[in-house]
Amino acid sequence: MAKAIHMMIRVVDIDRSIAWYDKAFGLKPAKRIEFESFDLVYLRNDENDFELELTANKGRTEPYQHGEAYGHFAVCVDDLDAEHKRFQSEGLQPKDIKQLDHNGEKLARFFFVEDPDGYKCEVLERYGRYQ
């Protein structure tokens, strides 16, 4: 059986991204590996062992093109309204809270926010399948 262990995104300024993901989601570096031409940083928190891998190619100054295939990174929280307010107070510019219904029933409540490189992150209220 396969186990999901990490998801990787390319970032321009790795230290800026580390600080943003810590402020936004409490993700902290679990491991940093420096190579001659790139750095890898694996971020995680105590909620689980799935990691977000940041890859920064040394000397890169231009933003990466995300293309039309990238969707989003998602996390769930206990109190969506409190997290939305915290994101606002931290200057993280969250989008408005939305609710998605299916067949007349609540499927999810969530908001989106973008990281410094423009990657979309979804913050979902812990509910139903989003645990």
Backbone as numpy.savetxt, mean C-alpha at the origin, in Angstrom:
# Nx Ny Nz CAx CAy CAz Cx Cy Cz
0.78 -26.63 -1.83 -0.07 -25.45 -1.83 0.82 -24.21 -1.83
0.55 -23.28 -2.69 1.33 -22.04 -2.78 0.89 -21.06 -1.69
1.84 -20.33 -1.16 1.59 -19.31 -0.15 2.03 -17.96 -0.71
1.14 -16.96 -0.68 1.51 -15.62 -1.12 2.50 -15.03 -0.12
3.63 -14.51 -0.60 4.65 -13.98 0.31 4.96 -12.50 0.12
4.90 -12.00 -1.11 5.12 -10.56 -1.30 4.60 -10.09 -2.65
4.49 -8.77 -2.75 4.15 -8.08 -3.99 5.21 -7.00 -4.18
5.70 -6.81 -5.40 6.78 -5.85 -5.64 6.29 -4.67 -6.46
6.76 -3.48 -6.08 6.56 -2.28 -6.89 7.90 -1.56 -7.02
8.07 -0.86 -8.12 9.30 -0.07 -8.35 9.05 1.36 -7.90
10.00 1.89 -7.16 9.88 3.24 -6.63 11.12 4.04 -7.00
10.97 5.35 -7.09 12.09 6.22 -7.45 12.97 6.53 -6.24
12.35 6.89 -5.12 13.08 7.26 -3.90 12.69 6.29 -2.79
13.55 5.33 -2.53 13.19 4.24 -1.61 12.97 4.74 -0.19
13.76 5.70 0.27 13.59 6.20 1.64 12.28 6.97 1.78
11.90 7.73 0.77 10.61 8.43 0.78 9.47 7.42 0.84
9.59 6.34 0.08 8.54 5.31 0.07 8.48 4.55 1.39
9.62 4.24 1.98 9.64 3.59 3.29 8.90 4.46 4.31
9.21 5.75 4.33 8.56 6.67 5.28 7.05 6.75 5.03
6.64 6.79 3.76 5.22 6.90 3.43 4.46 5.64 3.87
4.97 4.46 3.55 4.27 3.22 3.92 4.26 2.99 5.43
5.26 3.51 6.12 5.24 3.45 7.58 4.15 4.37 8.13
4.12 5.60 7.65 3.11 6.56 8.10 1.70 6.10 7.75
1.52 5.60 6.55 0.18 5.22 6.09 -0.31 3.92 6.71
0.53 2.88 6.73 0.07 1.55 7.10 0.87 0.88 8.22
1.85 1.57 8.77 2.65 0.95 9.82 3.55 -0.16 9.30
3.84 -0.15 7.99 4.74 -1.14 7.41 6.18 -0.69 7.63
6.98 -1.55 8.18 8.36 -1.22 8.50 9.30 -2.18 7.77
10.53 -1.74 7.50 11.47 -2.63 6.82 11.76 -3.89 7.64
11.56 -5.04 7.01 11.92 -6.32 7.61 13.30 -6.74 7.13
13.68 -6.28 5.94 14.97 -6.63 5.35 15.29 -5.62 4.26
16.54 -5.18 4.24 17.02 -4.30 3.16 18.24 -4.97 2.56
18.23 -5.09 1.23 19.34 -5.71 0.52 19.81 -4.73 -0.54
21.09 -4.35 -0.46 21.65 -3.39 -1.40 22.52 -4.11 -2.42
22.24 -3.86 -3.68 23.02 -4.38 -4.79 23.72 -3.21 -5.47
24.59 -3.51 -6.42 25.32 -2.46 -7.12 24.38 -1.52 -7.88
23.36 -2.07 -8.53 22.51 -1.24 -9.38 21.08 -1.04 -8.86
20.72 -1.69 -7.76 19.38 -1.52 -7.22 19.35 -1.92 -5.74
18.31 -1.48 -5.05 18.07 -1.84 -3.65 16.71 -2.50 -3.53
16.60 -3.45 -2.62 15.34 -4.09 -2.29 15.04 -3.83 -0.81
13.80 -3.48 -0.52 13.36 -3.36 0.86 12.05 -4.09 0.99
11.97 -4.98 1.97 10.75 -5.73 2.24 10.06 -5.12 3.45
8.82 -4.67 3.26 8.05 -4.02 4.32 6.99 -4.97 4.85
6.76 -4.92 6.16 5.71 -5.74 6.78 5.31 -5.10 8.11
4.22 -5.64 8.67 3.83 -5.26 10.03 3.47 -6.53 10.79
3.04 -6.37 12.03 2.76 -7.54 12.88 1.46 -8.25 12.53
0.64 -7.68 11.62 -0.64 -8.29 11.26 -0.45 -9.65 10.58
0.58 -9.77 9.74 0.82 -11.03 9.03 2.22 -11.03 8.44
2.54 -12.07 7.70 3.89 -12.16 7.16 3.97 -11.83 5.66
2.87 -11.38 5.05 2.91 -10.93 3.66 3.68 -9.62 3.60
4.53 -9.46 2.61 5.37 -8.28 2.53 5.15 -7.50 1.23
5.41 -6.20 1.31 5.45 -5.34 0.14 6.93 -5.11 -0.16
7.36 -5.53 -1.34 8.76 -5.36 -1.73 8.89 -4.08 -2.54
9.76 -3.18 -2.08 10.08 -1.97 -2.83 11.39 -2.22 -3.56
11.41 -1.92 -4.85 12.62 -2.04 -5.65 12.96 -0.66 -6.19
14.19 -0.21 -5.92 14.64 1.09 -6.42 15.89 0.89 -7.25
15.80 1.22 -8.53 16.96 1.14 -9.41 17.80 2.39 -9.20
19.05 2.21 -8.86 19.94 3.33 -8.56 20.13 4.20 -9.80
20.09 5.51 -9.58 20.25 6.47 -10.66 18.95 6.82 -11.36
17.88 6.16 -11.04 16.57 6.43 -11.66 16.00 7.71 -11.07
15.62 8.64 -11.92 15.01 9.89 -11.44 13.62 10.11 -12.02
13.31 9.44 -13.12 12.00 9.60 -13.77 10.99 8.65 -13.16
9.74 9.10 -12.99 8.70 8.19 -12.47 8.49 7.01 -13.41
8.10 5.89 -12.83 7.79 4.69 -13.62 6.40 4.84 -14.23
6.22 4.24 -15.39 4.91 4.19 -16.02 4.18 2.96 -15.49
3.00 3.13 -14.96 2.26 2.01 -14.37 1.51 1.21 -15.42
1.26 1.79 -16.55 0.52 1.08 -17.59 -0.93 0.88 -17.19
-1.64 0.10 -17.94 -3.06 -0.11 -17.65 -3.30 -1.41 -16.90
-2.26 -2.14 -16.56 -2.44 -3.43 -15.89 -2.44 -3.32 -14.37
-1.73 -2.34 -13.80 -1.65 -2.25 -12.34 -2.99 -1.85 -11.76
-3.39 -2.52 -10.70 -4.65 -2.20 -10.01 -4.40 -1.46 -8.72
-4.15 -2.18 -7.62 -3.91 -1.55 -6.34 -3.40 -2.56 -5.32
-2.83 -2.02 -4.26 -2.41 -2.74 -3.07 -3.53 -2.51 -2.06
-3.96 -3.53 -1.31 -5.08 -3.36 -0.39 -4.74 -3.81 1.02
-5.29 -3.09 1.99 -5.19 -3.45 3.40 -6.58 -3.31 4.01
-6.80 -3.95 5.15 -8.07 -3.76 5.86 -7.79 -3.24 7.26
-8.73 -2.44 7.77 -8.61 -1.83 9.09 -9.92 -2.00 9.85
-9.83 -1.93 11.18 -11.03 -2.08 12.01 -11.96 -0.88 11.92
-11.40 0.33 11.95 -12.21 1.55 11.99 -11.87 2.42 10.78
-12.61 2.24 9.71 -12.34 2.94 8.46 -12.44 4.45 8.62
-13.47 4.91 9.34 -13.67 6.35 9.51 -12.50 6.98 10.26
-12.02 6.32 11.31 -10.88 6.84 12.08 -9.62 6.86 11.22
-9.41 5.81 10.43 -8.23 5.77 9.55 -8.31 6.86 8.50
-9.48 7.11 7.94 -9.64 8.15 6.94 -9.28 9.51 7.55
-9.75 9.76 8.76 -9.43 11.02 9.45 -7.93 11.11 9.72
-7.31 9.99 10.14 -5.87 9.99 10.40 -5.10 10.29 9.12
-5.49 9.66 8.01 -4.83 9.93 6.73 -4.94 11.41 6.38
-6.12 11.99 6.59 -6.30 13.42 6.32 -5.37 14.25 7.20
-5.32 13.94 8.49 -4.49 14.74 9.41 -3.00 14.57 9.13
-2.61 13.43 8.55 -1.20 13.19 8.20 -0.85 13.81 6.84
-1.83 14.41 6.16 -1.58 15.00 4.86 -1.42 13.99 3.74
-1.99 12.80 3.90 -1.84 11.73 2.91 -2.86 11.80 1.78
-3.80 12.72 1.84 -4.76 13.01 0.79 -5.60 11.80 0.36
-6.31 11.18 1.31 -7.17 10.07 0.91 -8.36 10.55 0.10
-8.83 9.70 -0.79 -10.07 9.99 -1.53 -11.25 9.77 -0.58
-12.45 10.12 -1.00 -13.64 9.95 -0.17 -13.92 8.48 0.11
-14.56 8.22 1.24 -15.01 6.88 1.57 -16.18 6.51 0.66
-16.13 5.29 0.13 -17.18 4.78 -0.76 -17.72 3.48 -0.16
-18.92 3.13 -0.58 -19.49 1.83 -0.22 -19.90 1.13 -1.50
-19.53 -0.15 -1.60 -19.88 -0.97 -2.74 -20.93 -1.98 -2.28
-22.09 -1.94 -2.93 -23.17 -2.87 -2.62 -23.31 -3.89 -3.74
-23.79 -5.08 -3.39 -24.06 -6.12 -4.38 -25.36 -6.81 -4.00
-26.30 -6.81 -4.94 -27.63 -7.39 -4.69 -28.28 -6.79 -3.45
-28.12 -5.47 -3.28 -28.76 -4.77 -2.18 -28.09 -4.91 -0.83
-26.94 -5.57 -0.77 -26.23 -5.75 0.50 -24.83 -5.14 0.41
-24.36 -4.63 1.56 -23.02 -4.06 1.62 -21.99 -5.14 1.33
-21.14 -4.87 0.37 -20.02 -5.75 0.07 -18.76 -5.20 0.73
-18.57 -3.85 0.63 -17.35 -3.26 1.17 -17.51 -1.76 1.36
-16.80 -1.23 2.36 -16.58 0.22 2.53 -15.09 0.43 2.42
-14.68 1.50 1.73 -13.25 1.67 1.44 -12.96 3.10 1.02
-11.67 3.42 1.00 -11.18 4.62 0.33 -9.84 4.29 -0.31
-9.47 5.11 -1.28 -8.19 4.96 -1.95 -7.26 6.11 -1.58
-5.97 5.84 -1.67 -4.93 6.84 -1.47 -3.79 6.44 -2.41
-3.00 7.42 -2.83 -1.87 7.12 -3.70 -0.57 7.34 -2.96
0.40 6.45 -3.19 1.72 6.59 -2.57 2.53 7.64 -3.35
3.76 7.95 -2.92 4.55 8.99 -3.60 4.84 8.71 -5.06
4.78 7.45 -5.48 5.02 7.10 -6.88 3.73 6.93 -7.67
2.60 7.27 -7.06 1.33 7.21 -7.76 0.64 5.86 -7.74
1.17 4.90 -6.96 0.50 3.61 -6.85 -0.74 3.76 -5.99
-1.83 3.17 -6.44 -3.09 3.23 -5.70 -3.06 2.18 -4.57
-3.55 2.61 -3.41 -3.68 1.72 -2.25 -5.12 1.83 -1.78
-5.75 0.67 -1.55 -7.12 0.64 -1.09 -7.13 0.29 0.40
-7.87 1.08 1.17 -8.04 0.82 2.59 -9.49 0.40 2.78
-9.68 -0.86 3.17 -11.01 -1.45 3.33 -11.35 -1.60 4.81
-12.63 -1.43 5.10 -13.12 -1.72 6.44 -13.14 -3.24 6.62
-12.63 -3.71 7.76 -12.62 -5.14 8.05 -14.06 -5.62 8.12
-14.46 -6.41 7.12 -15.87 -6.84 7.01 -15.96 -7.94 5.97
-16.81 -8.92 6.22 -17.05 -9.98 5.24 -15.79 -10.70 4.84
-15.50 -10.73 3.55 -14.31 -11.42 3.07 -13.02 -10.63 3.30
-13.15 -9.37 3.68 -11.98 -8.50 3.86 -11.56 -8.51 5.33
-10.86 -9.54 5.72 -10.43 -9.73 7.10 -8.92 -9.64 7.20
